[in-house]
Structure formats: structure tokens, C-alpha cells
Amino acid sequence: MMGPAGQRPPSLSNAGWLHEPLTPIGPMRPYPDGRVPPQPLGRWRQPGGNRGRLWVLGAVVGVSTLAVVGVLAVSDSRSADPVPDLRGYHHVDNLCAITDTAPYVHAGFALAPSSPTTLKYPLHQTRLHPALDSMTCTIRLAPAGKGERADDTTLIANALVHKRADPGPEFTARFETWTQADLAADDAVTKIDGLGDEAYIVRKQTEHAPNTGVTLAVRDGWTTFEISWLHPPSVVTTIDIKVPEVIELLKRTAATTMALLRA
């Protein structure tokens, strides 16, 4: 088909110019009568230009999403409760029932009798919680055959089974900083071997009252056990027992009692 002036219209195969961008080169020149033609609002973009921007935006969003997911994953892994190192330790209803008093009996002591006006010894308490099980026992010792309470020695045991957090760092820090307290400046703290993962002996003493008490503290995994020998300076006992002997008694009681906490 012939177009105007005998020209043949371009074939579809040669109509690629229909898909070329219409990009003004510059401002339009005025008409001969002086009127100003309408100016273009902006440049037409190349086909696919928006797709390029969308691709970049999608990539940024994707990277951001991955970063957020990664942070959440790290946070979840850090906030997850660690596996408790219990090593078979568990709570008991009555810590006094398994606290080994045989070493003291062999040393000449007996369980102090309770009078009607005083608390009935031995005393015990157990508290259970998903994070921590705690047990205490208080025993009064007196020379064998002695009916009075004047020269009693107090034996206090504490057992803690930690189920949510490792007590190791705080346990170590407690005894490494023990003498920084004013009231404990004269105490003697000694780290010993042979019990649990770590163990300490604390000799409670002051300038005017030496050897008023001895404490043995043991940590085995996430379980801690402490036993204290308290002998006020005002108490005069007929049993001549020295601090090294007291330490050995406490060691034997700790070893036997902690074994029963795993039974």
C-alpha cells in the first residue's frame, strides 16, 4: 500500500524506531508567531529502567532481611539456656539426714540435746525452684555425755544445685576477693585440692578472737557445698581440738555428703 506522495510506509520489521525512547534533546524552540511550545515534564526513561531500580531495591531489602535473621539467630543462640553440668546431683528433702556426723562422734562429740525452750536440732530446710534447689542443715555438737548447752559447737551445711547458670565464675570470685571486706580482712583463705573442681578453706578469725570458725566450700560442676564449724570464743569446750583437725573433719563430711547427693 502506498502512502502519501507515493511513499511506502515502513514495514513492521523496520519499525524498531517505535520502541526507541523519546528523549528530548533540549528545550523546544519558539513558534514563528512568538508562542512558546509546552515544555516536556521530564525525560522519558529507558524501558526497563524501573526494573533496574526495583532490582537494586530488592537486593538491599534482601540483604537487610538476611542481616536481621542472622542477628536474631545469634541472639537466640546466646539467650538459649546452657546445658547444666549436674553430674547426678539432686535435691534431698532433709540434708541433715545425709550429713555425715560420724567424724565428729569419733572425735568425742555428740549431737547436742534440745531443751523444751529452744529449737529442736538438727534443723533443716529445702527450697525447690526451676533455676536452683537449695538445702540447709544446722547441727549442734557438744562433748559426749554433756547435758548442758554452754559449750555447743554449731555445724552448718549448705548445698545448692544450680540448674540455669554456671556458678563457677562467681564461686571463684567470692573467695579470691574474700579478704577485701573489712570484717574479713584478718581471715585466712586457702585453696585446696582433692574435692570437686575447686575448694577453699576459710579460717574465720580476728585479732582478738582467733579461730572462731572454719568453712569448707566445694564446687563440683554446677553444684556447690559448704560446711562451717562455728565455735564462738566465749565457748569453752572440754574437747581439745585444733584447726587442722577441724579441717580434716569438714573434708570427710563434705566428701561423704556430696556422694550421697549424687546417689
Summary of the structure (lengths in Angstrom):
residues: 263
radius of gyration: 42.4
end to end distance: 106.1
largest distance: 140.8
contacts: 645
relative contact order: 0.12
helix: 32%
strand: 22%
